[in-house]
Amino acid sequence: MSRYAGPLVDAHHHYWEPGDGHQPWLRPEAAIPFRYGDYEAIKRDYLPADLRRDAESAGLRLVGSVTMETEWDASDPLGEIDHIEGVLARFGGPDAAIGRVELDRDDAPALLEQMAARPIVRGIRHKPGQAASPARAAAEPTLLSEPRWRERYASLEALGLDFELQTAWWHLDEAIDLVQAHPGVALTINHTALPSDRSPAAIEGWAAAIARIARLPQVWIKLSGIGLEGTPWTAEGNREIALRTLDAFGPDRVMVASNFPVDSLTGSYAEIMGGFAEIFADLPPDAQLALFAGNAIERYRLDPAILER
């Protein structure tokens, strides 16, 4: 077997132009608490040419991508899709987008219908929150357990929209209850359920949680966003997380993704995506292709012909 160097569909990244001021947290004066610490370095344009250049640095051939919502100004949620459609018109990418609708807002049903009517949109993300630690999870449930929020989540099935879940692993049992109640909605876990505590006990807790939710076939997972503040990204430092994710979900429900430019705070594209290629070098070629491109094509309903770009 050999290190993967084939086509890439980056299943989770961000395109933005912060100078337009539409992302409050990226404005020059903003300094929110951030899981990677100081984030001034990412307050810069990131567009298709940047992603292509970064993919090439990792020895990968970018053939497609899925851009993720960016905490755009909540007063204008469809403005972000307008922006992404403009990026597509100017630069030829991305191939699909995930929008943001806060499911607990009064106008969520109308916004979801409008999102579903936009051809580039495949799903929505609304971060449901999280307790500060596993010990507090039972006493501090997230929006995943809130009845009106769940009602709007259920409506995604008829609209043909997926749901992207970003929350800590200690809330995955809440997500299991949600998915079992509404099995027709495809749910994708973002950033590997955030295994930021690498102590042995925490890793075992995380691994057990993702193994439980992996029993539900409509749940997939993105191997992305696993950097650590103040710790350089290395293949060896993230090997266990990557391999245990693969063990839980198998090669047909894992998508390797960059989370760029956010994760550029923890490593270069070559270090991160090249690191994943190194970690999975012993897999058969068809499994490697699935992780780096094929699964994203299937999940986000992209044209398989993009592999020939």
C-alpha positions in Angstrom: 0.0 0.0 0.0 1.1 3.6 -0.4 0.3 7.1 0.7 -2.8 8.6 -1.0 -2.1 11.1 -3.7 -5.3 11.0 -5.7 -8.4 13.3 -6.1 -9.7 15.2 -3.1 -13.1 16.4 -2.3 -12.6 18.6 0.7 -15.8 18.0 2.6 -15.5 20.8 5.2 -13.8 24.1 4.7 -14.8 27.8 4.7 -14.7 30.5 2.0 -14.9 34.0 3.4 -14.0 37.6 2.7 -13.9 39.1 6.3 -13.4 42.6 5.0 -17.0 42.7 4.0 -17.9 42.5 7.7 -20.6 39.8 7.5 -19.0 37.5 10.1 -19.1 39.4 13.4 -16.4 37.2 15.0 -14.0 38.0 12.1 -14.2 41.7 12.3 -11.0 43.5 13.1 -12.0 44.4 16.7 -13.5 41.0 17.5 -11.8 38.6 19.9 -14.1 35.9 21.0 -13.1 32.9 23.1 -11.8 30.4 20.6 -10.8 26.8 20.9 -7.5 27.3 19.1 -6.7 30.5 21.0 -5.6 33.6 19.1 -7.2 33.6 15.7 -6.1 36.9 14.2 -4.2 35.0 11.5 -7.4 33.7 9.8 -9.0 37.2 9.5 -8.1 37.1 5.8 -9.8 36.2 2.6 -9.9 32.5 1.9 -11.2 31.6 -1.6 -11.0 28.7 -4.1 -7.5 29.6 -5.4 -6.2 29.4 -1.8 -7.8 26.0 -1.2 -6.3 24.7 -4.5 -2.9 25.9 -3.6 -3.1 24.3 -0.2 -4.3 21.0 -1.6 -1.4 21.0 -4.1 1.0 21.6 -1.2 -0.2 18.3 0.3 0.2 16.4 -3.0 -3.5 16.1 -3.5 -5.6 17.0 -6.6 -8.6 19.1 -5.5 -11.5 18.2 -7.7 -14.4 19.4 -5.5 -15.3 20.9 -2.2 -18.2 21.5 0.3 -18.1 24.9 2.1 -19.5 25.2 5.6 -21.4 28.1 7.2 -19.2 30.7 8.9 -21.4 32.2 11.7 -22.6 34.8 9.2 -24.7 37.7 10.6 -27.8 36.0 11.9 -30.0 38.8 10.7 -29.3 37.8 7.1 -28.8 34.0 6.9 -29.6 33.7 3.2 -26.9 36.4 2.6 -24.3 33.8 3.1 -25.7 31.6 0.4 -25.8 34.6 -1.9 -22.1 35.1 -1.1 -21.2 31.5 -1.8 -23.2 31.5 -5.1 -21.1 34.6 -6.0 -17.9 32.8 -5.2 -19.0 29.9 -7.4 -19.8 32.3 -10.2 -16.4 34.1 -9.9 -14.1 31.2 -9.2 -15.9 27.9 -10.2 -16.3 26.5 -6.7 -17.5 25.2 -4.3 -19.6 22.3 -5.4 -22.0 22.4 -2.5 -22.6 24.4 0.7 -24.0 24.0 4.2 -26.1 26.9 5.3 -27.0 28.1 8.8 -30.5 28.3 10.2 -31.0 28.6 13.9 -33.7 26.1 14.4 -35.1 27.7 17.5 -35.9 31.1 15.8 -39.5 31.9 15.0 -38.9 32.2 11.3 -36.9 28.9 11.0 -39.6 27.0 9.0 -39.6 29.7 6.3 -35.9 30.0 6.2 -35.5 26.2 5.9 -37.8 26.2 2.9 -35.8 29.0 1.3 -32.5 27.2 2.0 -33.9 24.0 0.4 -34.8 26.0 -2.7 -31.2 27.0 -3.3 -29.5 24.3 -5.6 -26.1 24.7 -3.9 -27.4 23.9 -0.4 -27.2 20.3 0.8 -27.9 20.8 4.5 -27.8 23.2 7.5 -25.8 23.5 10.6 -26.9 25.0 13.9 -24.6 24.4 16.8 -26.7 23.2 19.7 -24.3 24.2 22.4 -22.4 22.0 24.9 -21.7 21.6 28.6 -18.2 22.4 29.7 -17.3 18.8 30.6 -18.7 15.3 30.5 -19.5 15.5 34.2 -21.9 18.3 33.5 -23.6 16.9 30.3 -26.5 15.2 32.0 -27.5 18.4 34.0 -26.9 20.7 31.0 -28.7 19.3 27.9 -28.3 21.0 24.6 -30.8 22.2 22.1 -30.8 18.6 20.8 -33.4 17.9 23.5 -35.6 21.0 23.1 -39.0 20.1 21.6 -39.4 23.0 19.1 -35.8 22.6 17.9 -36.4 18.9 17.4 -39.6 19.6 15.4 -37.7 21.8 13.0 -34.9 19.2 12.8 -37.6 16.6 11.8 -38.8 18.9 9.0 -35.4 18.5 7.2 -36.3 15.1 5.8 -39.2 16.4 3.7 -37.1 19.4 2.6 -34.2 17.1 1.4 -31.7 18.7 3.8 -29.0 17.1 5.8 -28.0 18.2 9.3 -24.4 18.9 10.4 -23.8 18.4 14.1 -21.0 20.2 15.9 -21.0 19.4 19.6 -18.7 17.7 22.1 -18.7 13.9 22.3 -20.4 13.9 25.7 -23.6 15.0 24.0 -23.7 12.2 21.4 -26.2 10.2 23.5 -28.6 13.1 23.1 -27.9 13.0 19.4 -28.6 9.2 19.4 -32.1 9.9 20.8 -32.7 12.6 18.2 -31.6 10.4 15.3 -33.7 7.5 16.5 -36.7 9.7 16.8 -36.2 11.0 13.3 -34.4 8.3 11.3 -35.1 9.9 7.9 -32.7 12.9 8.5 -29.1 12.3 7.5 -26.8 13.6 10.2 -23.0 14.2 9.8 -20.9 14.7 12.9 -18.4 17.6 12.5 -14.9 17.6 13.7 -14.9 14.0 15.0 -17.0 15.1 18.0 -14.2 17.3 19.3 -11.8 15.0 21.1 -9.8 17.8 22.6 -8.8 16.1 25.8 -6.3 13.4 24.9 -5.9 11.9 28.4 -6.4 8.1 28.3 -9.8 8.3 30.2 -11.1 11.1 27.9 -10.1 9.2 24.8 -11.8 6.1 26.0 -15.0 8.1 26.7 -14.9 9.7 23.3 -14.2 6.4 21.5 -17.1 4.7 23.3 -19.5 7.6 22.5 -18.7 7.6 18.7 -19.0 3.8 18.7 -22.5 4.0 20.1 -23.7 6.6 17.6 -21.9 4.8 14.7 -24.5 1.9 15.1 -27.0 4.3 13.4 -26.4 4.0 9.6 -27.7 7.5 8.8 -24.9 9.0 10.9 -21.6 9.8 9.2 -18.6 11.6 10.5 -16.0 14.1 9.4 -12.4 13.5 10.4 -11.5 17.1 10.7 -10.9 19.9 13.2 -8.9 17.7 15.6 -6.1 20.2 16.2 -5.1 21.2 19.7 -4.3 24.7 20.9 -0.5 25.2 21.3 0.3 21.8 19.9 1.7 21.3 16.4 -0.4 19.0 14.2 1.4 15.7 13.5 0.3 12.4 12.1 1.7 10.6 15.1 -0.2 12.9 17.5 -3.5 12.3 15.8 -3.1 8.7 14.6 -5.1 7.2 17.4 -8.1 9.6 16.8 -8.1 8.9 13.1 -7.8 5.1 13.4 -10.4 4.8 16.1 -12.8 6.9 14.1 -12.2 4.6 11.2 -12.8 1.5 13.4 -16.1 2.9 14.6 -17.6 4.1 11.3 -15.7 2.0 8.7 -14.3 3.4 5.5 -17.7 4.1 3.9 -19.0 6.7 6.4 -15.8 8.7 7.2 -14.9 11.9 5.3 -11.4 13.4 5.7 -11.6 17.2 5.6 -9.4 20.2 6.3 -11.5 22.7 8.1 -9.4 25.4 6.5 -8.6 28.1 7.0 -9.5 27.6 10.7 -7.2 24.6 11.2 -4.3 26.5 9.6 -3.9 27.7 13.2 -2.7 24.2 14.2 -0.8 23.1 11.1 -0.3 23.6 7.3 -2.6 21.8 4.9 0.3 19.6 3.9 0.8 18.6 7.6 -2.9 18.0 8.2 -4.2 16.4 5.0 -0.8 14.9 4.2 -0.8 13.6 7.7 -4.2 11.9 7.2 -2.8 10.4 3.9 0.2 9.1 5.9 -2.1 7.6 8.6 -4.2 5.8 6.1 -1.4 4.7 3.8 -1.9 1.0 4.7 -5.5 0.9 3.5 -6.5 -0.5 0.1 -6.7 2.1 -2.7 -10.5 2.0 -2.9 -10.8 2.7 0.9 -8.4 5.7 0.6 -10.4 7.1 -2.4 -13.6 6.8 -0.3 -12.2 8.7 2.6 -10.7 11.5 0.6 -13.3 11.9 -2.2 -15.9 9.2 -2.8 -17.8 9.5 0.5 -18.1 13.2 0.2 -19.5 12.8 -3.4 -22.1 10.3 -2.1 -23.1 12.2 1.1 -23.4 15.6 -0.6 -24.9 14.3 -3.8 -22.2 15.5 -6.1 -21.6 14.5 -9.7 -19.2 11.5 -9.6 -17.7 12.9 -12.8 -15.8 15.5 -10.8 -13.3 12.8 -10.1 -12.0 13.3 -13.6 -11.4 17.0 -13.2 
